[in-house]
Amino acid sequence: MRRRVTAATNKVEAYNGFSEWLHFGNRGVIADKDPIEREKAMKFNSPLTNTVIFHNTLELADIVRELQAQGFGVVA
């Protein structure tokens, strides 16, 4: 049970770290005092993070297919 919790926690922390790294504008600092603008900055970062992860997954899948077509064995 502890290993499962640790693995899940590590995934969440990795996602949050990547999301922070990816955050655009003012090094991720939300300086706007308008609560609506603050909320938008936080909400829009999540779809951006998910889009980059999805794009990278597609790119990796294309590379794996290309390697398989060239005769390289790919082990899952």
MODELLER restraints for C-alpha pairs under 7 A, 6 or more apart:
rsr = mdl.restraints
at = mdl.atoms
rsr.add(forms.Gaussian(group=physical.xy_distance, feature=features.Distance(at['CA:19:A'], at['CA:45:A']), mean=7.00, stdev=0.5))
rsr.add(forms.Gaussian(group=physical.xy_distance, feature=features.Distance(at['CA:19:A'], at['CA:49:A']), mean=5.63, stdev=0.5))
rsr.add(forms.Gaussian(group=physical.xy_distance, feature=features.Distance(at['CA:20:A'], at['CA:28:A']), mean=6.69, stdev=0.5))
rsr.add(forms.Gaussian(group=physical.xy_distance, feature=features.Distance(at['CA:22:A'], at['CA:49:A']), mean=6.91, stdev=0.5))
rsr.add(forms.Gaussian(group=physical.xy_distance, feature=features.Distance(at['CA:23:A'], at['CA:45:A']), mean=6.19, stdev=0.5))
rsr.add(forms.Gaussian(group=physical.xy_distance, feature=features.Distance(at['CA:30:A'], at['CA:38:A']), mean=6.34, stdev=0.5))
rsr.add(forms.Gaussian(group=physical.xy_distance, feature=features.Distance(at['CA:32:A'], at['CA:38:A']), mean=6.34, stdev=0.5))
rsr.add(forms.Gaussian(group=physical.xy_distance, feature=features.Distance(at['CA:68:A'], at['CA:74:A']), mean=6.68, stdev=0.5))
